Amino acid sequence: RAVFAYSHHGVFVGGCKVVHFKPERSPSSSSSSGDSSEAPCPTYPDCGFKQPKSGVVLSCLDCFLKNGSLYRFEYGVSSSIFLTRLRGGTCTTAPSDPLQTVIHRAMHLLQNGFGNYDIFQNNCEDFALYCKTGLLILDKNGVGRSSQASSILSAPLAALLSSPLTLLIPNPVGVATVTAGMYCMSRYATDIGVRSDVIKVPVEDLGLNLGIKALKKS
């Protein structure tokens, strides 16, 4: 992937399969059993499975990657390591739950949905983070769990806050260092591992917390 480009997140559930969350396509471009806008997977018949009106999809690893590179998101990293990662969407200080719990959440959401996709408040990284940690943010009006989304907001904010420092710090390197520090601290403050407005929500109760209804089984 390109440096600082938006990356797609998913949850590996075994058997070369990944459950992930993406924007729901219009009815004219999708079907109840898969994504008809893309070529059918030649290897796995169930690749592309999704429920109607849901953006949660089951894909094989090859179709998920689409010739891209595979990266492993890190959970339970220390604060010092988190602050050294300039790019968002690579790690969190929150620890991951046991594998079977993670897979249970992902498969439950494959059948019941994860609400409406929103690039800032409910995106693919939010989905993966919830499956791995079970954490949900109480403030529905703020930025979501995604560190990529917070990075998009943190970068211009850090640049804006540090701009007056150009009058006090004549060295461009010094200004850049301060700006980078503000950017990293802003990302750290929105990480689900350090936020105080997060709660552990059972996946069976997630629909109530997201304000959605379970998808009707076809």
VOVEX-647983 format. One record per residue (C-alpha): residue in one letter; residue number from 1; x, y negated, z negated. Coordinates in steps of 0.5 Angstrom, whole numbers. Layout:
  code  pos   east  north     up
     a  NUM      X      Y      Z
...
! end
This chain:
  code  pos   east  north     up
     r    1      0      0      0
     a    2      2     -7      1
     v    3      5    -11     -5
     f    4     -1    -14     -9
     a    5     -6    -12     -4
     y    6    -12     -9     -7
     s    7    -12     -2     -8
     h    8    -18      4     -9
     h    9    -18      8    -15
     g   10    -21     14    -16
     v   11    -22     20    -21
     f   12    -18     27    -19
     v   13    -23     32    -21
     g   14    -19     38    -19
     g   15    -20     43    -12
     c   16    -17     37     -8
     k   17    -23     33    -10
     v   18    -24     26    -12
     v   19    -30     22    -15
     h   20    -30     14    -13
     f   21    -34      8    -13
     k   22    -35      4     -7
     p   23    -40     -1     -4
     e   24    -46      2     -2
     r   25    -48      2      5
     s   26    -54      0      9
     p   27    -59      6     10
     s   28    -58      5     17
     s   29    -51      7     16
     s   30    -51     12     11
     s   31    -55     19      9
     s   32    -57     22      3
     s   33    -51     27      3
     g   34    -46     24      6
     d   35    -43     18      9
     s   36    -45     18     17
     s   37    -41     12     19
     e   38    -34     16     18
     a   39    -32     22     22
     p   40    -34     29     18
     c   41    -29     32     14
     p   42    -26     38     18
     t   43    -24     42     12
     y   44    -29     41      6
     p   45    -36     41      8
     d   46    -38     37      1
     c   47    -33     32      2
     g   48    -37     25      3
     f   49    -43     27     -2
     k   50    -47     22     -5
     q   51    -54     21     -8
     p   52    -58     16     -4
     k   53    -57      9     -6
     s   54    -51     10    -10
     g   55    -44      8     -9
     v   56    -41     14    -12
     v   57    -38     19     -7
     l   58    -34     26     -8
     s   59    -28     26     -3
     c   60    -23     31     -1
     l   61    -16     28     -3
     d   62    -14     27      5
     c   63    -20     23      6
     f   64    -20     19      0
     l   65    -13     17      2
     k   66    -14     15      9
     n   67     -7     16     11
     g   68     -5     11      5
     s   69      0     13     -1
     l   70     -2     16     -7
     y   71      0     12    -14
     r   72     -2     15    -21
     f   73     -5     10    -26
     e   74     -2     10    -33
     y   75     -6     10    -39
     g   76     -4      8    -46
     v   77      2      4    -44
     s   78      6      0    -49
     s   79      5     -8    -49
     s   80     12     -9    -47
     i   81     11     -4    -41
     f   82      4     -7    -39
     l   83      7    -14    -39
     t   84     13    -12    -34
     r   85      8    -10    -29
     l   86      7    -16    -25
     r   87      2    -13    -21
     g   88     -5    -11    -23
     g   89     -9     -5    -23
     t   90     -3      0    -25
     c   91     -4      1    -32
     t   92     -7      0    -39
     t   93     -6      0    -46
     a   94    -12      4    -47
     p   95    -11     11    -48
     s   96    -14     16    -43
     d   97    -19     21    -46
     p   98    -19     29    -45
     l   99    -19     32    -38
     q  100    -25     35    -39
     t  101    -29     29    -42
     v  102    -26     25    -36
     i  103    -29     30    -31
     h  104    -35     31    -34
     r  105    -36     23    -34
     a  106    -34     23    -26
     m  107    -39     29    -24
     h  108    -45     26    -28
     l  109    -44     19    -25
     l  110    -44     22    -18
     q  111    -51     25    -20
     n  112    -53     19    -23
     g  113    -50     13    -20
     f  114    -46      7    -23
     g  115    -50      1    -22
     n  116    -49     -4    -16
     y  117    -42     -5    -14
     d  118    -39    -12    -15
     i  119    -32    -14    -14
     f  120    -31    -18    -20
     q  121    -35    -14    -25
     n  122    -36     -7    -23
     n  123    -31     -4    -18
     c  124    -28      2    -16
     e  125    -22      1    -22
     d  126    -28     -1    -27
     f  127    -31      6    -25
     a  128    -24     10    -26
     l  129    -23      6    -33
     y  130    -30      8    -35
     c  131    -29     15    -33
     k  132    -22     16    -37
     t  133    -24     12    -43
     g  134    -31     11    -44
     l  135    -30      4    -46
     l  136    -35     -1    -43
     i  137    -35     -9    -44
     l  138    -41    -12    -48
     d  139    -40    -19    -45
     k  140    -44    -17    -38
     n  141    -42    -25    -36
     g  142    -35    -24    -36
     v  143    -29    -21    -32
     g  144    -30    -13    -32
     r  145    -25     -8    -34
     s  146    -21     -8    -27
     s  147    -14    -11    -28
     q  148    -14    -12    -21
     a  149    -20    -17    -21
     s  150    -17    -20    -27
     s  151    -10    -21    -23
     i  152    -14    -25    -18
     l  153    -17    -30    -23
     s  154    -11    -30    -27
     a  155     -6    -32    -22
     p  156     -9    -39    -19
     l  157    -10    -40    -27
     a  158     -3    -39    -29
     a  159     -1    -44    -23
     l  160     -6    -49    -25
     l  161     -4    -49    -32
     s  162      4    -49    -31
     s  163      3    -55    -25
     p  164      4    -61    -31
     l  165     11    -57    -33
     t  166     14    -59    -26
     l  167     15    -66    -29
     l  168     18    -63    -35
     i  169     22    -57    -32
     p  170     26    -60    -26
     n  171     29    -53    -25
     p  172     24    -49    -20
     v  173     26    -42    -23
     g  174     24    -45    -30
     v  175     17    -47    -28
     a  176     17    -40    -24
     t  177     18    -36    -30
     v  178     13    -40    -34
     t  179      8    -39    -29
     a  180      9    -31    -29
     g  181      9    -31    -37
     m  182      2    -35    -37
     y  183      0    -30    -31
     c  184      2    -24    -35
     m  185     -1    -26    -42
     s  186     -7    -28    -38
     r  187     -8    -21    -35
     y  188     -6    -18    -42
     a  189    -12    -21    -46
     t  190    -17    -18    -41
     d  191    -14    -11    -42
     i  192    -19     -6    -44
     g  193    -14     -4    -49
     v  194    -13    -10    -53
     r  195    -20    -13    -52
     s  196    -25    -14    -58
     d  197    -31    -14    -54
     v  198    -31     -6    -52
     i  199    -35      0    -54
     k  200    -35      7    -53
     v  201    -41      9    -49
     p  202    -43     16    -48
     v  203    -44     17    -40
     e  204    -51     20    -42
     d  205    -53     13    -44
     l  206    -49      9    -39
     g  207    -55      7    -35
     l  208    -58      3    -41
     n  209    -52     -1    -42
     l  210    -51     -2    -35
     g  211    -59     -4    -34
     i  212    -60      1    -29
     k  213    -64      7    -28
     a  214    -62     14    -27
     l  215    -62     16    -19
     k  216    -68     20    -17
     k  217    -66     27    -15
     s  218    -68     29     -8
! end
